Amino acid sequence: MNKRLLVIAYFFPPLAGGGVHRVLSFTRHLPAHGWDCTVVCAGEDDYWVRDDSLAARVNPATEVLRVRGGSALSALLKARRGGATGKRRGGAFAPLRSLADFFLLPDSYAGWSARARETAATRLAAGGIDALLTTSPPDSVHLAGAALADRFRVPWIADFRDPWIGLHFRRPPTPWHRARHRAMERTVLSRADLVLTASRTHADRIVAGGDSPRALEHLPNGFEALEAFDAGGGASGAVSAGGSGPSTRASFRLVFTGTLSLMPDANTLLEALRVWLDRAPEARERVSVTLAGPYDTSYEARAEALGLSAVVRFPGALAHAESRALQKSADALLLWKPPGEGYATMVPGKLYEYLDASRPVVALLPSDDEAASLVRRAGGTVLPPGDVSALARELETRYMAWSKDGRAPDARPEWLDGHARPALAARLAARLDGLTGGNPWSSR
């Protein structure tokens, strides 16, 4: 008989976005390794991005307990925009987030996390739960986890998809806020039975910062194999592999998938396209750029201002199978992430999907970044963030090669199999078995 893991995760289908897939994969694959899951999560409309197709991928054995109402910011923004649209005005969001950073600790989800804690407490009291996992963002779920672990004497895993947001990704508004964030982060790192990080850089920084978790492990985001989406959309058959000789395809396809918010290098791409196509106007009719995913409308306006509306399209949030098929169709996949030292710890989940799609990757990343190392290890190209000229030259070079020789052959790195989500779930299950096999509370 399987054991049961209680997961507190704000983001869970049908909500979408990069934060959903890690926890969804846990719940999909852990049962095969002896662990069923109960998930305490947000309501179906409590985020601005939604993908109803993901609900069909939830393991039938998963018990889902929804705590509706969302974060303070999401409730306000939803009222303003009228639902989850996958499109928003970035300028309207930033001032509200600044206010939330000042008044709500550790984040605007603190109220939701308190309600989720009570729902989780009721489920724990009912029995049948063998371990607890909280996954962030939002970081407030870890504070709920600490309280529950103490109260119910249950082994607790704190899973960090990103480092503590209010301390490492944003500048705390005052020294008092910084001290409070640091104290809360230290509490979680020291009290959890196991701390998981999605990047090796984050794990290394925890150690370098003087924190000493009971146990610490780098568990990458990983990917679901492209073949897993065939039944839902035929991703692997979306585009022929092409061949040698001049291309007969209608267009040279550049693709980005993921959330376009707080991403200055999206504008770097648009500027590079303008530079390239101004000096090679004959290419304009054969270039197709798709920036797929939820987005701030400022990028669409910028593309229009640069005269690129006929070249660049913003289809908005797509079903995940559609995004995977789009990745497979690309002649080059584009990668970037928000700027700042804090983001050095981030390895975008879509990078593993890009590599599984076997298509060339062009990334705008700092050269010493962990994600940049993975791109280079897989044979991709890494360029400096913000370098319009370098990106324009790279795109033109790839276009000329495509015009002469056709679609580049597929190339998938052999080492990628170790990052498949079934394999990662097996690693997590082994950790859970270790925590529950003895008495993890003997040292408390």
C-alpha positions as CSV (number, residue, x, y, z in Angstrom):
1,M,0.0,0.0,0.0
2,N,1.3,3.4,-1.0
3,K,2.2,6.1,1.5
4,R,0.8,9.6,1.1
5,L,2.6,12.9,0.7
6,L,0.7,16.1,1.5
7,V,1.8,18.9,-0.8
8,I,1.1,22.6,-0.3
9,A,1.5,24.3,-3.7
10,Y,-0.3,27.5,-4.8
11,F,0.2,26.7,-8.5
12,F,-1.5,23.5,-9.7
13,P,-3.7,22.8,-12.8
14,P,-5.7,24.2,-14.3
15,L,-3.4,27.2,-13.3
16,A,-0.5,27.4,-15.7
17,G,2.9,29.0,-16.0
18,G,6.4,27.7,-15.2
19,G,5.6,27.1,-11.5
20,V,3.0,24.4,-12.2
21,H,5.0,21.7,-14.0
22,R,7.4,20.7,-11.2
23,V,4.7,19.9,-8.7
24,L,2.5,18.4,-11.3
25,S,5.3,16.0,-12.3
26,F,5.8,15.0,-8.6
27,T,2.1,14.0,-8.3
28,R,2.1,12.2,-11.7
29,H,5.2,10.0,-11.1
30,L,5.5,9.5,-7.3
31,P,2.7,6.9,-7.1
32,A,4.8,4.6,-9.3
33,H,7.4,4.7,-6.5
34,G,5.1,4.1,-3.6
35,W,3.8,7.6,-2.8
36,D,0.3,8.9,-3.5
37,C,-0.3,12.7,-3.2
38,T,-2.7,15.1,-1.6
39,V,-2.4,18.7,-2.9
40,V,-3.6,21.8,-1.2
41,C,-3.6,24.4,-3.9
42,A,-5.3,27.6,-5.2
43,G,-8.7,27.9,-6.9
44,E,-9.1,27.3,-10.6
45,D,-9.2,31.0,-11.4
46,D,-6.7,32.3,-8.9
47,Y,-3.9,33.3,-11.4
48,W,-3.7,35.3,-14.6
49,V,-2.5,32.2,-16.6
50,R,-4.6,29.1,-17.1
51,D,-4.3,25.9,-19.1
52,D,-7.3,23.6,-18.9
53,S,-5.5,20.8,-20.7
54,L,-3.1,20.3,-17.8
55,A,-6.0,19.1,-15.6
56,A,-6.2,15.9,-17.7
57,R,-2.6,15.2,-16.8
58,V,-3.3,15.1,-13.0
59,N,-2.9,11.5,-11.7
60,P,-6.3,10.1,-10.8
61,A,-5.0,9.0,-7.4
62,T,-4.2,12.6,-6.5
63,E,-6.5,14.1,-3.9
64,V,-6.9,17.9,-4.6
65,L,-8.0,20.3,-1.9
66,R,-8.6,23.8,-3.3
67,V,-8.3,27.0,-1.2
68,R,-9.9,29.7,-3.2
69,G,-9.4,33.4,-3.1
70,G,-5.9,33.8,-4.4
71,S,-3.2,36.2,-3.3
72,A,-4.0,39.8,-2.4
73,L,-2.5,41.0,-5.7
74,S,-4.1,38.4,-7.9
75,A,-7.6,39.1,-6.4
76,L,-7.2,42.8,-7.2
77,L,-5.8,42.3,-10.7
78,K,-8.4,39.7,-11.5
79,A,-11.1,42.2,-10.6
80,R,-9.6,44.8,-12.8
81,R,-9.0,42.5,-15.9
82,G,-12.0,40.2,-15.5
83,G,-10.4,36.8,-15.3
84,A,-7.4,34.8,-16.3
85,T,-6.5,36.1,-19.7
86,G,-2.8,35.4,-20.2
87,K,-2.2,39.0,-21.1
88,R,-1.7,42.0,-18.8
89,R,-0.4,45.5,-18.7
90,G,3.0,45.3,-16.9
91,G,2.9,49.0,-15.9
92,A,-0.2,48.4,-13.8
93,F,1.3,45.5,-11.9
94,A,4.6,47.0,-10.7
95,P,3.2,49.7,-8.3
96,L,0.9,47.2,-6.7
97,R,3.7,44.8,-6.2
98,S,5.8,47.5,-4.5
99,L,3.1,48.1,-2.1
100,A,2.7,44.4,-1.4
101,D,6.5,44.1,-0.8
102,F,6.2,46.8,1.9
103,F,3.0,45.7,3.7
104,L,2.8,41.9,3.2
105,L,5.4,39.6,4.6
106,P,6.9,37.5,3.2
107,D,4.7,38.0,0.2
108,S,1.2,38.9,-1.1
109,Y,0.2,35.2,-0.7
110,A,0.6,35.3,3.1
111,G,-3.2,35.3,3.6
112,W,-3.7,32.5,1.2
113,S,-1.0,30.4,2.8
114,A,-2.6,30.9,6.3
115,R,-5.9,29.6,4.9
116,A,-4.0,26.7,3.2
117,R,-2.3,25.9,6.5
118,E,-5.7,25.4,8.1
119,T,-7.0,23.2,5.3
120,A,-3.8,21.1,5.5
121,A,-4.2,20.9,9.3
122,T,-7.7,19.4,8.9
123,R,-6.3,16.9,6.4
124,L,-3.4,15.9,8.6
125,A,-5.7,15.5,11.6
126,A,-7.8,13.1,9.5
127,G,-4.8,10.8,9.3
128,G,-3.1,8.9,6.5
129,I,-0.4,11.4,5.8
130,D,3.2,10.2,6.0
131,A,5.1,13.4,4.9
132,L,4.7,17.0,4.0
133,L,6.2,19.0,1.1
134,T,5.8,22.7,0.6
135,T,7.0,24.2,-2.7
136,S,7.7,27.9,-3.4
137,P,7.1,30.5,-4.8
138,P,5.3,31.8,-2.8
139,D,7.6,31.6,0.1
140,S,4.8,32.0,2.6
141,V,3.9,28.3,2.0
142,H,7.1,27.3,3.8
143,L,6.1,29.2,6.9
144,A,2.8,27.2,6.8
145,G,4.9,24.0,6.5
146,A,7.1,24.9,9.5
147,A,4.0,25.4,11.7
148,L,2.4,22.1,10.5
149,A,5.5,20.1,10.9
150,D,5.8,21.2,14.5
151,R,2.2,20.7,15.3
152,F,1.7,17.2,13.7
153,R,5.2,15.8,14.0
154,V,5.4,15.0,10.3
155,P,8.6,14.9,8.2
156,W,8.8,18.1,6.1
157,I,10.5,18.9,2.8
158,A,10.9,22.5,1.7
159,D,11.2,22.7,-2.1
160,F,12.6,25.9,-3.5
161,R,11.9,26.3,-7.2
162,D,13.5,29.7,-6.8
163,P,15.4,31.3,-3.8
164,W,13.5,33.4,-1.3
165,I,11.9,35.9,-3.6
166,G,11.6,39.0,-1.3
167,L,15.3,38.7,-0.3
168,H,17.2,37.5,-3.4
169,F,15.1,38.6,-6.4
170,R,13.8,42.0,-5.1
171,R,15.3,44.7,-3.0
172,P,13.6,44.7,0.4
173,P,12.1,48.2,1.0
174,T,13.9,48.8,4.3
175,P,16.6,47.2,6.5
176,W,13.9,46.0,8.8
177,H,12.2,44.1,5.9
178,R,15.6,42.6,4.9
179,A,16.1,41.3,8.4
180,R,12.7,39.8,8.6
181,H,13.0,38.1,5.3
182,R,16.4,36.7,6.3
183,A,15.1,35.4,9.6
184,M,12.1,33.7,7.9
185,E,14.4,32.1,5.3
186,R,16.8,30.9,8.0
187,T,13.9,29.4,9.9
188,V,12.8,27.3,6.9
189,L,16.3,26.3,5.9
190,S,17.2,25.1,9.5
191,R,13.9,23.4,10.4
192,A,13.0,21.5,7.3
193,D,14.1,17.8,7.3
194,L,15.2,18.2,3.7
195,V,15.7,21.3,1.5
196,L,15.4,20.9,-2.3
197,T,16.7,23.4,-4.8
198,A,15.9,23.5,-8.5
199,S,19.5,24.8,-9.4
200,R,22.9,23.8,-8.2
201,T,23.8,27.4,-7.9
202,H,21.1,28.0,-5.3
203,A,22.2,24.9,-3.3
204,D,25.8,26.2,-3.4
205,R,24.8,29.7,-2.2
206,I,22.8,28.3,0.7
207,V,26.0,26.6,1.9
208,A,28.2,29.6,1.2
209,G,25.8,31.8,3.1
210,G,26.4,29.9,6.3
211,D,23.1,28.1,6.5
212,S,23.2,24.4,7.5
213,P,20.1,22.5,6.5
214,R,19.6,19.1,8.0
215,A,19.8,17.8,4.4
216,L,20.2,19.6,1.1
217,E,19.7,18.3,-2.4
218,H,19.7,19.8,-5.9
219,L,16.7,18.3,-7.7
220,P,16.5,19.9,-11.2
221,N,13.2,21.0,-12.8
222,G,13.6,18.5,-15.6
223,F,11.1,17.8,-18.3
224,E,8.3,15.5,-19.5
225,A,9.4,13.6,-22.6
226,L,8.0,15.1,-25.8
227,E,6.5,11.7,-26.6
228,A,4.3,12.0,-23.6
229,F,2.3,14.7,-25.4
230,D,1.7,12.8,-28.6
231,A,-1.7,11.6,-27.5
232,G,-2.8,15.1,-26.7
233,G,-1.6,16.8,-29.8
234,G,0.9,14.9,-31.8
235,A,3.8,17.1,-30.9
236,S,6.5,14.9,-32.3
237,G,4.8,14.8,-35.7
238,A,4.2,18.6,-35.9
239,V,7.0,19.3,-38.3
240,S,9.0,17.1,-40.6
241,A,12.7,16.9,-39.7
242,G,13.7,18.5,-43.0
243,G,16.9,17.5,-44.8
244,S,19.8,18.7,-46.8
245,G,19.6,21.2,-49.7
246,P,18.1,24.7,-49.9
247,S,15.0,25.1,-47.7
248,T,11.6,24.8,-49.4
249,R,9.8,25.7,-46.2
250,A,7.8,28.9,-46.2
251,S,9.6,30.5,-43.2
252,F,12.6,30.4,-40.9
253,R,11.1,29.9,-37.5
254,L,12.3,31.5,-34.3
255,V,10.4,30.5,-31.2
256,F,10.2,31.5,-27.5
257,T,7.9,29.8,-25.1
258,G,7.2,30.9,-21.6
259,T,6.1,33.9,-19.6
260,L,7.0,37.3,-21.1
261,S,7.0,39.6,-18.1
262,L,10.0,41.5,-16.6
263,M,12.1,40.3,-19.6
264,P,14.1,43.1,-21.1
265,D,15.8,40.7,-23.5
266,A,12.5,40.3,-25.3
267,N,13.1,43.9,-26.4
268,T,16.7,42.9,-27.3
269,L,15.3,40.4,-29.7
270,L,12.9,42.9,-31.2
271,E,15.7,45.4,-31.7
272,A,18.0,42.7,-33.2
273,L,15.2,41.7,-35.7
274,R,14.9,45.3,-36.7
275,V,18.6,45.7,-37.3
276,W,18.9,42.5,-39.2
277,L,15.8,43.0,-41.4
278,D,16.7,46.6,-42.2
279,R,20.0,45.5,-43.7
280,A,18.4,42.3,-45.3
281,P,14.9,43.3,-46.2
282,E,14.6,40.3,-48.6
283,A,14.5,38.1,-45.5
284,R,11.4,39.8,-44.0
285,E,9.0,37.6,-46.0
286,R,10.6,34.4,-44.9
287,V,11.1,35.0,-41.2
288,S,8.5,34.0,-38.6
289,V,9.0,34.8,-34.9
290,T,6.6,33.4,-32.3
291,L,6.7,34.6,-28.7
292,A,4.3,32.2,-27.1
293,G,3.0,32.4,-23.6
294,P,1.4,34.9,-21.2
295,Y,2.8,38.3,-21.8
296,D,2.9,42.0,-20.9
297,T,1.3,44.0,-23.7
298,S,4.3,46.4,-23.8
299,Y,6.2,43.9,-25.8
300,E,3.5,43.7,-28.4
301,A,3.4,47.5,-28.6
302,R,7.1,47.6,-29.0
303,A,7.0,45.1,-31.9
304,E,4.4,47.2,-33.6
305,A,6.4,50.4,-33.1
306,L,9.5,48.8,-34.7
307,G,7.4,47.7,-37.8
308,L,7.6,44.0,-36.9
309,S,3.9,43.2,-36.6
310,A,4.0,41.1,-39.8
311,V,7.0,39.2,-38.5
312,V,6.4,38.7,-34.8
313,R,3.3,37.2,-33.3
314,F,2.1,36.9,-29.7
315,P,-0.4,34.0,-29.6
316,G,-0.6,34.3,-25.8
317,A,-0.9,31.4,-23.4
318,L,-1.1,28.0,-25.2
319,A,-2.0,24.5,-24.0
320,H,1.3,22.9,-22.9
321,A,1.1,20.3,-25.7
322,E,0.9,23.2,-28.2
323,S,3.9,24.8,-26.8
324,R,5.9,21.6,-27.0
325,A,4.9,21.1,-30.6
326,L,5.9,24.7,-31.3
327,Q,9.3,24.1,-29.8
328,K,9.8,21.1,-32.0
329,S,8.9,23.2,-35.1
330,A,11.5,25.8,-34.5
331,D,14.7,26.4,-36.5
332,A,16.1,28.1,-33.4
333,L,14.7,28.3,-29.8
334,L,15.2,31.6,-27.9
335,L,16.1,31.7,-24.2
336,W,16.5,34.5,-21.7
337,K,15.5,35.3,-18.2
338,P,15.1,38.4,-16.0
339,P,18.3,40.4,-15.3
340,G,20.0,40.7,-11.9
341,E,22.4,38.8,-9.7
342,G,19.5,37.0,-7.9
343,Y,18.5,35.3,-11.2
344,A,21.9,33.6,-11.5
345,T,20.3,30.9,-9.4
346,M,17.5,30.4,-12.0
347,V,17.6,27.6,-14.6
348,P,14.4,28.1,-16.6
349,G,12.3,24.9,-16.7
350,K,11.7,25.5,-20.4
351,L,15.5,25.0,-21.1
352,Y,15.1,21.2,-20.4
353,E,12.0,21.2,-22.7
354,Y,14.0,23.0,-25.4
355,L,16.8,20.4,-25.2
356,D,14.3,17.6,-25.4
357,A,12.8,19.2,-28.5
358,S,16.3,18.6,-30.1
359,R,16.4,22.0,-31.8
360,P,19.2,24.6,-31.7
361,V,19.1,27.0,-28.7
362,V,20.2,30.7,-28.8
363,A,20.4,32.1,-25.3
364,L,21.0,35.6,-24.0
365,L,22.6,34.8,-20.6
366,P,25.7,35.8,-18.6
367,S,28.6,33.6,-19.6
368,D,29.1,32.2,-16.1
369,D,25.4,31.4,-15.5
370,E,24.4,27.8,-14.7
371,A,21.8,27.9,-17.4
372,A,24.4,29.1,-19.9
373,S,26.6,26.2,-19.0
374,L,23.8,23.8,-19.8
375,V,23.1,25.5,-23.1
376,R,26.8,25.3,-24.1
377,R,27.0,21.7,-22.9
378,A,24.1,20.8,-25.3
379,G,25.8,22.6,-28.2
380,G,23.8,25.8,-28.1
381,T,24.9,29.4,-28.5
382,V,25.2,31.8,-25.6
383,L,25.3,35.6,-26.2
384,P,25.6,38.5,-23.8
385,P,22.2,39.8,-22.5
386,G,21.3,43.1,-24.1
387,D,23.7,42.7,-27.1
388,V,21.5,43.7,-30.0
389,S,24.4,43.6,-32.6
390,A,25.6,40.1,-31.6
391,L,22.0,38.7,-31.7
392,A,21.3,40.3,-35.0
393,R,24.5,38.7,-36.5
394,E,23.6,35.3,-35.0
395,L,20.1,35.3,-36.4
396,E,21.3,36.4,-39.8
397,T,24.0,33.7,-39.8
398,R,21.5,31.0,-38.9
399,Y,19.0,32.2,-41.5
400,M,21.6,32.1,-44.2
401,A,22.6,28.5,-43.3
402,W,18.9,27.6,-43.3
403,S,18.4,29.2,-46.8
404,K,21.4,27.2,-48.1
405,D,21.2,23.9,-46.3
406,G,17.7,23.6,-44.9
407,R,16.5,22.8,-41.4
408,A,19.3,21.9,-39.1
409,P,19.3,18.3,-38.0
410,D,17.9,17.3,-34.6
411,A,20.5,17.0,-31.8
412,R,19.5,15.9,-28.3
413,P,22.2,15.6,-25.6
414,E,22.7,12.1,-24.2
415,W,22.9,13.4,-20.6
416,L,19.4,14.8,-20.7
417,D,17.7,11.5,-19.8
418,G,18.9,11.9,-16.2
419,H,16.7,15.0,-16.1
420,A,13.5,13.3,-17.2
421,R,10.8,13.8,-14.6
422,P,10.1,10.1,-13.9
423,A,13.8,9.7,-12.9
424,L,13.6,12.8,-10.7
425,A,10.5,11.6,-9.0
426,A,12.3,8.3,-8.2
427,R,15.0,10.4,-6.5
428,L,12.4,12.3,-4.5
429,A,10.6,9.0,-3.5
430,A,13.9,7.6,-2.3
431,R,14.4,10.7,-0.1
432,L,10.8,10.3,1.2
433,D,11.4,6.7,2.0
434,G,14.5,7.6,4.0
435,L,12.6,10.3,6.0
436,T,9.8,8.0,6.9
437,G,11.6,4.7,7.3
438,G,12.9,5.6,10.8
439,N,12.2,8.3,13.3
440,P,13.2,11.7,11.8
441,W,12.0,13.5,14.9
442,S,14.5,11.8,17.2
443,S,16.8,14.8,17.0
444,R,14.1,17.4,17.5
